[in-house]
């Protein structure tokens, strides 16, 4: 037997004899609601296990991250280079050495991340089972068919000193459900075959901007469902031989006492038709009538009756058979530009300005659809296509069919931040050969990206139920977001689409009501969480007021909380974290919300939540009825996965102003958001109507309500782009005034490309060089001279 084989066998025996299954969750078998263990994977399948090593100096990093992100701190904007950051952070040399020594002697491949706080170990399934003394199984879930999510079905065992060096592994990391922006689809419906003369309306009515589309079947005089086409004559073959000549469609909006009666002749030009089925599988003819000039933003239902050729009429259909629908405007780039004062036709020009759209689970986009979307929406192309790059894989044809999330993100970010350098960051299948979100692996990729290449803004449209995730995972992801804040990176995450109690209510009903089931990573204190709104006319409390002498109806559209029971398609996620305490930057705003009386916070007997936890979201924006081009068809989609890239586009434009004036990027936004909310509340549209008690399909008795100021449904509200930009310019001059000479502030100097070579420019350049030299020297001395001195790069010319 060879020495290598003996070493391999000895190591396996060592794992079996010395390995201890610690009682904490880091080494427990994988378990998560919604997922069940299935078959064992082929033992020869190659997989990747991600290892998270313990980190050092986290307290120091947190203090530094607070300082560089707080606009009231003298350290504001003085971000760290990657080399500087990982000279302080990362794993200890001892832990890195023992982990590398252990895994490098095993079969397979072992490699560290840049900071040696992550590592990937690649081997076969059989090899991984032996090394980690566990059994692997493919995890299965109804919403994620066809995936190969592999996790440990038994406790993980490694030598004790290795377990102490690690925070956890991807073998029991949580799996995220696929993203699903709400898309309205017309599905099948089975009708009763007989028993009435009134038409039967399909329960779900389609609606759009000032129109509704109604599907229904007609019943003949003999109370048998019609099987004849409109061309041949409706009910022509009925035993009574009485044709239906027309239908009366009564449109009702009871909240505003508005109604409209439309007579639709039974002729091909006014009625669409298709074959439908009855409950006993007989064929019948389903008709379709589309009606315009319907008032938007009001609960709408219909009743229909038939007019027979002998002059008689049927009863009206039962209104309780139809679910109310809310007609509303479609969301387009132009609507968003007008609503938020975004100059969408002005291109972003700074070469360092950049956005990343993080996509997981095989979500792809189609570049041809993007070109067609620009043309359809009247968006100037500029250099957007040339500045759109890819990390990972992309399958354009799949994007046109199944890539609703990715298509939405790319089409709206590039429309509203025209010409920005955009990276489509696709992480489909690195972690364990699975198509589930590998958040840790994505964060490891960001760590491995150099300062000059890492995007300044990241839009993440993925979150899931935090209570199903192990605590070690949430803490580690949170720490990674904190390190991105130290590098001056903005991360925005969607707050969720199922209200206060999450997607378990949507899937399993009201038994999950009564507890705030927050989503993660949107509830992380180191990301900016983005909630959802929708347009409505009743957008301030006085709208809809009625008394004996006064009736108030508001004609101007405004924003309210996006809720499924008001036609929003989804309900904005929001609440309080069970894992992370309320951060310093939002204490005053959250405490005000907990004490306010506009929309009192539910008691713990009604809704369990952590009053001292991190409150989210931080901001909100329109999240309903987005038109997205999918191949040759426009589809309407809703979700906080729509409002998040919208805010990301705004941040990129705010960064543009700073970069053009040689200022550092905005970085971690939250301290700045709450500072602006405190001093300039008019910079945000205060959302005061709505709550988040409903999921997409089920409503709980209580949730968090919108109120004046910050609230746990819409955060600080939606930003007015131009007002925020103005405030940022004014504050930047104050915050960074000490970095320039009094007589020549660099914010007022022309850009480098257009500057002359006169004395003023030379003087400013000398000041900048001197400041960079002094800053580098201080860092060099503080680190004990252990790292090579490095001048600050052009990404942050003032630091």
N, C-alpha and C positions, 0 to 999 in steps of 0.2 A: 504494500500500500504506500502511495506517495506521501511525502511530508505535507503537501497541500491538503490532501484528503484527510489526513490525520488531524491537521489543524482545524479544518472545517467541522469534523465530527466532535472534536474537543470543545469547540465553541458552542455547538448545539447542546452538548451535555452541560456545559457551564450555564447556558441560559435556563435549562430545565432545572438545574440544581440550585442555582443562586437566585433565579428570578423570583420576585415576589409580586403578587398582585396587590398593589396598594389599595386601600379601601376607598380612595377618592375617585371621582368620576373620570379622571384623566386616563385610567387604565381599565375602565369598565367596558363591557360589551356594548356595541352600538345599539341604541334604542331611541326611537323618535316616533311620535304619533303620526299616523298617516303612511308609515313605511313598514313593510313586513319582510322578514327574511325569506328568500326563495332558494333556488338551486345553488349549489357550489359552482364557482367558475372553474373553467379548465385550468388544471394546475400548471400548465405550460404557458398560460397567458402572461405576458409581461405587464407589470403594473408599476406605478410610482407611489411611494409612501413619502409624504411630506413630514418632516420632523421640525417641531418648534422648540428651539433651545431656550433655556431660562436666560433672562436678560438682566443686565446690571444697570445701576444708576437711574432707575425709572423715576424716582422722586426728583432727582436733579433735572431730568429731562422735562418733567411736568412743569416745574417752576420756570424753566427756560421757555417752554412752549407757551405758557401763560404770558410771559413777558413780551415775547415777539409778536403775540396776537392781540394784545390789549392796547387800544389806541391811546390810553392814558399812561402807558409805560414809556420811559425813556428808551427802552430796548425795542419798541414797536418797529416791525419791519426789518429788524436785523437778523434775518434768517441764517441758518447754518448751511454750509456746504455739506454734501454727503460725506466727504472725508472727515469733516469736523464732527458731524453727528455720530458717526460710527467709531470715532476715536473715544467718544464718551459712552455710547450705547453698545448694543450687541451682546453676545455671550462673553463670559469670562474666558480667558485663554485656557484655563484648566478644563472647563466643561467642553469647550470646542475640541481640545486635544483628546480627551478620553472618548468622546463620541466618534471623532474621526478614526481613532485607533481601533475602536470596536468594529465599526462598519466597514472600514477599508480592508479588513482581513476576511470579510465574508464574500461569497459570490455576489455578482451584480455590480452596480455602479453607484458611487457615492460622490456628491458634490455639494459644497456650501453656497449660500448666497453671499453677496458682497460683504455684508456685515457679520457673517458667521452666526447669525441668530436663527437662520433657517437652513435646512439641508434637504436634499432629495435623495432617497434611496430607491434605486430601480432594480427590480429582480422579478422572477416569475412568482405566480401565486403560491406554488408549493414552497418555494424558497422563503417567501415572506411569512407563510404560516409557521415554518420551522423557526425562523429568527425571532418572531414575536410570540411564539408559543400560543397561537390562537387558531381559530378556524374562520375562513372568509366565506361570505355568502353574498349573492346578488340581492340587493334590496329592491323591492317592488312597490309601486304606488299607482293608484288609478289615474291621477293626472299626469303621470310621467311614463306611459307605456313605451316599451322598446329600449329603455335605458339599461346601462350596465353599471349601476352604482354598486360598488363593492365595499363592504364594511366588515368589521370583526364581529362575529356572532358569539364569541366567547371572550372572557377577560384577556387583556394583553399582558404578557409577562416578559420583562427584560431584566438583565442584572440590575441589582439595586442601585449601583452607582450610576448607571446609564439613566434609569428612571429619575433619579434625583437631578440629573443634568438637563432633563427635558421638561417642557411644559405640557406637551401632548403630541399626538400624531394625527394624521388625517384618517387613520383606520377607524376612529369613532367620532370624527368631526361631523357636524350636522349636514344634512342634505336639504337643499332649498327647492321648493316647488317651482315649476316653470312660470315665467311671467305671463300674465294674461291681461293685456289691456282689453277692456270690455268692448266687444264688437257685437252690434245688433244683428242677429241672424233670424231669418224666417224659417222655422222648423215645421215638421208635420203636425197636423192636428186631426183627430178622428171625431167625426160628427155623428149624432144620433140619426138613425135612418128614417124615423117617422115620429109622429106624435104632436105636430104643431103646424101652423101656417105662417107664423112669424119667422123671418130669416134668423139664422144663427150666425153671429159674428165670431170670428176667430178671437180668442181672448187677448192676444197681443197685437196692438195696433202699431204700425210703423209711423214714425213722425220725423219731421225735419224742420227747416226754417219756414214757418208759417204754412205748413201743410201736414196732412195726415193721409195715410194710405190704409184702407180698410179691406180686409178679406172676409168673405161671408158665403154661405150657401143659402139657396132659396128653397122653400117648401111649397108644394103645390096645394090646390084646393082639397085634395084627398089626404093631406097631411103626410105625404111621402116626399122625401128629399128629391129635388130636381136632378135629372141626369142629362138633360138636353143642353146643347150649346146655345150661345146667344144668337149665332147665325141662323140656326134652325128654328129658334123660337123657344123661350124658356117655358118649360112645362108643356111643350107641344104634344108629347106622348103620354101626358097624364090622362087617366080615365075620364076626368071631367072636361078635358079638352079646353081648358081656360088658360090662355097665355098670360104671363106676367109682362106687362108693358113698360113698367118703370119701378124704381125704388125711391122712397123718400129716406134720406139720410139726415138725421137730426144730430147735430154736433152740440154738445153741452159742456159748458165751463161753469160749474155751479158756484165756485168761489167768487166769481165776478158777475154772476147772473147773466152771462153772455151765452147766446145760443144762435144757431144758424141752421136753417132747413134747406137742404139741397135736393132737388128732384133730378135723379139720374135716369135718363131714358135707357131702356133695355136694348141698346144697339151696340155693335162692335166698336164704334169710335169712342164710346164712353166707358165701356166695361172691359177689363182684362179677364182672362179665364184660364184655368188649368184643371187637370184632373185631381180630385181629392179622394179620400177614403172615409167610409163610415166605420163604426165600431165593429160591425160584423163583416168587414172587409169587402163591402160593395163599393163600386165606383159612383162618384157623384161629381157635379161640376161646381168648382169654387170660383167665385167672381172677385174682382178687385176694382175698387173705386178710389181714385186719388183726388182729394179736395184741397183747394188752395184758399188763400186769404183767411187762414185760421190764426187767431191771436197766439203769439208766443208766450211762454213762461206761465202757463196756467194748466192745472189738471184738467184733462180733456177726456171725454168718453163719447160714445155714439149709441144711437138707437136707430134701427132700420125697419121699415115696413114695406110690404109688396103691394103694388097696384095691379089688379087683375083686369082682364079685357071686358068683363061685364060691369065694370065700374065699382066693384067692391074692393075693400082693402083688408089686409091682414092686421093683426095687432102689431105694435112695435116690439122689437126684440127687447129682452130683459137687460137693463144696463148693468146688473150685477154679474153678467156673464163676461164682461169686458174689464180688463185691467186698465186703470187710468194711464194716460200717456201725457208727456209734457213737451209740446213743440218748442224748439229753441233754435237759435242761430247756430250754424256750423262754425266751428273754430278753424280759422285759416291764418296764415302768417300776417295778412293785412289786418285782420281783426285784432290780433295780438299787438301788432305795431301801434294801432290806434288806441287800444285800451291802456297800454302801458307806456306810451310815448317813446317807443323804441325806433330809432332811425334805421330801419331795416335796409334802406337802399344806400347807406353809407358804408363802404367796405372797411374791414379791419385790415390794417397795413403793417403793424409792427411784426417783424419776423419771429420774435420770441413768443408772441401771443398764441396760445394753443389750448385746445379742448380735447379731452378724451371721452369717448362714449364706451363704457365698459359693457360688454355683451357676453352672456354665458348661455349654456344650454342649447347650442346650435342655432342661435339667432343670427341671421345674416341680412344683408341689405343688397339691393340691386342698383348699381350705378346708373343704368338706363332709366329706371324708375325715378331716380333723383333728377336727371335731366328733364324728364317729362313733367315732374312735379314743379320744377322751377318755371317752366314755360306755362303750365296751367295756372299757377298762382301769381304770375307776373313778377317773379323774383329775378333780379339781375344775377347772372352767373358769376361774373368777375373771374377770379382764379380758383373758385371753390373746388372744382373737380381736380385741378392740378395739386391742390394743397390738402387733398383728402388721402390719407395713407392708411395702411393696414398693418396691424400686428396680429399674428395668428392666421386663421383661415377664414375664407368667405366663400359661400356658394350662392351666387346671385340669383339663379333660378329658384332655389329654395326660399330666398328672401322674398320673392314676389308672391309666394304662396303661403308660407308659414312664418315669415319674419316680421310680423306686425310690430313687435317691440322695437326691433332694430330699424325698420323702415321709418317709424315715427320719430325715433331719436335723431337719426341722420337728417331726415327731411326738414325738421323744424329747427335744429341747431344751426345748420348751414344756411337756412333761410334768414334767420334773425341775427346771426353773427356772420354776415356775408364775408367771404374771403379769409376767414380765420383758418389757421392750420388745425385740421381736425384729424384725430387718430381714432380709427375704428379698432378698439382693443378687444379682440375676440379670444376668449379663454374657454374653448369648448370642451376639451377632453384631456387636460394634462393630469389632473389629480385622479389617480386610480383608474385610468382609462374610462372615466365616467363622464356623462354629459350633464352633471349637476354642477351648480356654482362652486368652483374651487376658490373661495375668497382668499384663503391663505396663500394659495399659489399665485393668484393675481397680485396680492400685496408683495409677495416675494419678487415678482417680476418688476414691480415699481421700484423696489429697493435696488434691484440690479441695473436700473436705468440711470444713466449719468445726468448730472444737473442740467447740462445743456440740452438734453433730449426729453426730459420728463415733462408731460403736459402740465400747464399751470392750473387747469380746471378739469375735474373729473365728474361726470354725470353717471350715477348708478341708479338704475330703476328697479332694483331687486332688494326685497326684504322678506322676512318670514317670521313666524311666531317665535318670539324670544324665549318663551317658557319651555319650549321643547329642546333648547340648545344647552349644551354643557357650559358651565360658568367659565372654565378655563379658556374655551374657544372665544367667548364674548370678550373676556378681558384681553386676550391676546390681539384680537382684531382691533379693539379699542386702542391698545398701545400702538399699533401700527398706524392708525389714523393720527394719533398724537405726533408720531415721528414725521408724518407727512406735513403736519402743521408747522413743525420746526423747519422744514425745507421750503415753506412758503407756498404750499399746495392747497387748493380749495377742493373739498370733496362734498358733493351734494347727493343726498340719498332720498328716494321716494318714501313717504311716510306710511304707505299701505293703502289698500282699497276696500277694506272691510270694517271700517269704523272702530269702535271702542273695544270690541271683543274678538276681532280678528276673523281669519278665514275658517276657523273651526265652527263658528256660528253659521257661516255661509254653507258649509258642507254638512254639518250634523245637527243644526237647529238650535233651539233656544236653551238647551241644557247647558250650553257654554256661556249664556248670558250671566250677568252679575259679577263679572271680573274683567278688569282691564288687562287684555292680553296684548301687550305692546309688541311691536315688531322690531327686529334687529337686522341690519345695523343702523336703521333710521333712529333708534333711541340711544345711539352712542353719543356721549358728550362732545366728541371731537369731530363730528360731521355736522353739516347743515341739513336739517330734515325739512322736506318740502311737502306740504299738504295740498289739498285740492279745493278749488272753488268752481262755481258755475254762474252763468249770468241769469238774472231774474229781475223783474220789475219791483217786486216787494223786497227791496234790499236794505231798507232801514225800518225800524220798528213802526213808524207812523203809517207806512204803506199798508193798505188794507184795513185801516181803522174805519169803523162804522159806528155811528150813533143815530139817534133820531133825527138830528139836524145836519150831520156831517158824514160824508163818505170820501175817503182819501184813496185815490189810485195814482200810483207813481208811473209816469210815462217813460222815464229814462232807465235804461238797463244799468244794473250794477251787480256786484259780486256778492254771493252768499255761499255758505258751505256747500260743497258738492255732496249730495246725498242721493242714494238710489230711490228713496221714496218720493223724491221731487224730480225725477227724470234724469238725474245726473249719470246714471249707469253704474256708478260706484259711490262709495262713501269714504270721505277723507279719513285716514288713520290718524290717531293722536291719543295722547294720554301721558302716562308717567312710567319711568323705568323702574323695574323691580330690582335691578342689578347695580345701577349707578346713581350715586347721590346727585342732588341738584348742583350743577356747577356754579361757580362764582358769578359768571356773567349774566345769569338770568334770575338771580335770587329775588330781586325786587319785583320784576315783572310777574313771576310765577306766584309769589306771595300775594300780590294784589289780586290775581285771578282767584286764588283760593278763598279770599275774603270778600270778593265782590258779590253784589246782590242782583245784578242784571239777570244772570243765569246761574243760580246757585249750584255749586258743585255737589253732586250726589253724596249722601252719607255712606259710610262703610257698610251699613246694613242693606243698601241698595246696590252699591258698586264697590267692590274691593279694589283699591289701588294704593300705591305708595306715595303719600303726600309729600314726602321728602325726596322723591326721586327726580331724575332729570326729566323735565317737561319737554314734550315735542308735539307738533313740528315747530320750526323756527320761522318759516315763511310759508306762504301759500300762493297759488296762482291758478288760473283757469285750467281745469283738467278734464273737461267734458266735451264730447262731440267734435273731436279733431278729425279733419278730413285727411286721410293717408292714402297715397296711391299704391295699390297692390297690383302690379302688372298693368292691366288696362282698365281697372276699376278703382274708383274712389270708395273707400270704406270709412265709416264713422267709428272712432275709437275713443274710449275714456279711460282715465287712470291717473294717479299721481306720477306714473311713469311718463305722462305727457307734460305735467307742470314742472318736473325736475329738469329736463333739458331746456325748457323755456327759461328758467332761472339761470341755468348754466350759460346760456347765450348772453343774458344780461351781464353776468359776472365777467365774461370775456370782454365785453364792451367797456365795462368800468376799468378792467385791467389795461385796456388799450390806452385810455386817457393817462393812466399812471406810467405805463411803459414809455409812451411818447414823450413824457416829461421827466424821464430818467428816474422814476420812483420805483420802489419794489412793488411786486404784485400784491393783491389783497390778502392772499393766503387764507388762513382759517377765519371764516366770516363772522362767527357768532358773537364774539365780544363787540365787534363793530355794529352788528345789527341791533343789539340791545342798547348800545350807546346812542345810536341814531334814534331808536324808538323813544328813549328817555328824553332826548333833547329836541328832536324834530319829529314828533309823532305824525305830522301831516305828510311825511315822506312815504308813508304806507297807507294803503286803502284799508281802513279798519273794517274787518268782516264782523258783523253783529247779528246776523240771522242764520240759524241752522244749528244742527247738532250732529253727533256721529253715533247715534244709538243703533243704526241699521248696518248690516253687512250688505253685500250686493243683492242678497235674496231674502234675508230674514231681518226683522226689526226686533231689537230687545226693548224692554220697558224704559231703560234709562241709558244715557251716555253723557259725554261732556258737551256743553253748549257753548256757542259763540258769545262773546261779550265784548264790551269796550276795552281796548288795549289788547295785550297778549291773551290768548286762550289756547286750550289744549285741543283745538280742532283746526284752527287756521294760523296759529302762531302770532307773529306780529302783523299779519295781513300780507297783502300783495304790494310789492314795491312800485312806486312811480319812478320809472327809469331815470327821467331827466332830473327830478328833484334829488334823488339819491346821488346822481352824478355830480350835481352842483355842490351838495354837501361834502362829498368826498374830495372835490377839488379844494374847497375852502379849508377843510380839516387837514388835508395833506400839506398845505402851505404852513400851517401851524405846527403839525407834528414833526415835519422834517426841516423846519426853518434853521435849526442849529447845524445842519449838515452843509450849509452853503454860506458864502460870504454875505454880509448884510447888503452890500451894494450890487451883487450880481447873483440872485437866486437862480439856480439851474433850471427850476420849473419854468422860468421865463426865457431861457436861452433856446435858440433854435436847435433842432435835432442835429445829431452828429453829421448826418449826411449833408445837411444844408448849411452847416456852420462855416464861417470864414476862418482863416488862419491868423486872425488879428490877436492883439495882446490879451483881450478879455478871455478868449477861448484858451489861450495858453495858461492864463492865471487859474481858470477853473480846473483845467486838466491837472495842473500841479497840485491844487488843493485835493482833488479826487485821489491822485496817486499817494499823497501824503497820508490821507485818511485811511486808504486801503493798507498802506504799509504799517501804520500804527495799530489798526485793528488786527492785522495778521500777527504782529509782534506780541500783542497782548494774549491772543489765543495760543501762540507758540509757547509763551512763558507759562500760561495757565495749565497747559498740558504737559509741563515738565520737559519741554523740548524733545518729546519722544516722537513727534511726527514732523515730516518734512513741511517747511513753510510753503504756503500756497497763496498767491494773490487771489483776491475775489474776482470771479469771472464777470463777463459782460451781462449776465442775467440780472445781477443786482449791482449796478455800477456805483451805488451810493453807500454800500455796506462796508 
